[in-house]
């Protein structure tokens, strides 16, 4: 602290000595011009600095996550890490305030204040606090928010309880380019006025006791000591705006506040460069993984039957199915195929876990089930054979719940087996609905020697079977209430007269209306088949 005060005193002494050489008239004129120039330069300097810092930080903040905190009111590790990082930046650049907020039409909501820590009021406001717009916000902030742009001019804020300020802001966009929040940096205008006032007094005193010749030397000194360093620092910020973020090649040696300010900017550049390198590396890796997952999702979708009507030459059945994974790829799957001209096999299954591992196991299970079904046999026999194969080398302990049916298209006899899966719904043509209840056998890939029981029932003309995975009944709303079997039954009861495709679409719409904006937690898969036997001629 003493070293810094000594440097400040040395700068004031040198400037005061030079000011004494000016004449009274010229010193008064130059003092007025100098005060105006220095004050404007400092204001512009702080404004440009705030703009560049906000732009750099806005590019580093995850726009897909920052808007969530205002909705939930909860702070996670990323929130706290971001708060600590912004506080460090605020201290480095000497800003009075650095905060993130969500703008509205006539107010904004604080999301994050760099000085506010959990359990204390260290900053201006806490998460969720409201600030009503004044004249400054309507004049400067609102147009920039609507245009999703960085503040492009000097913004001088009025005193609303925190002092007059020099402010700048930048938009924080999500991955879709939509505005989620703004980040703003404020400097106290009082500091700028004090610096300008000190310069004015020293300059006036120098001019009263100095000479015109020394005044020329003084201007050269001001240029060398102040203007050139400021331009050099401005070049650093210009590199930020151009996306270069390059450290300066020359070293500034002024032995005063400018040198200290310059050193802090160099330190800030080095830190930002490290942050940018880390972010670029992480982003590149995410993009690579995202591209691979996109291909995997398409491959998985291509493995499931997706052309409807599935059997245009088979009038005895109408069938439709869909699968919406919770992540890029999922563990749910369905399948249906004719084993011969008069028998339809169809199934739905759910692999434990989510993501890529579950998707890989899903490919294996689906392939084995279809291949074994093509060889003939009842569903319980197919399950026993496939179960033994899935248990081989299953070191990760994956398992599969599945329900499979084999429908005789001539008689309407349905043989089925249940390996720990949700019971399907039987929707009668007369409007009745019932669960196909049976004690489910153990899951596939659990124990190699499991025996599976078969079931049988007869479908009448116009009867339907609705199969689904637990992602349907376990969908949750904002209060974490489940969609549930009762709501599913009511929804399907209102689908009389609809096609199987319209019926499934109605259920999906009901689930989305129930969940609202909640993130999908599990894969959603549905399959519906309607039995439409041909009328025999008498």
Beta strands, then each sheet from edge to edge (+ up, - down):
strand 1: 97-103
strand 2: 107-113
strand 3: 130-132
strand 4: 155-157
strand 5: 165-173
strand 6: 179-188
strand 7: 317-324
strand 8: 332-340
strand 9: 343-351
strand 10: 400-408
strand 11: 413-419
strand 12: 425-427
strand 13: 433-435
strand 14: 455-458
strand 15: 464-468
strand 16: 524-531
sheet 1: 3+ 2- 1+ 6- 5+ 4-
sheet 2: 7+ 16- 15+ 12- 13+
sheet 3: 8+ 9- 10+ 11- 14+
end
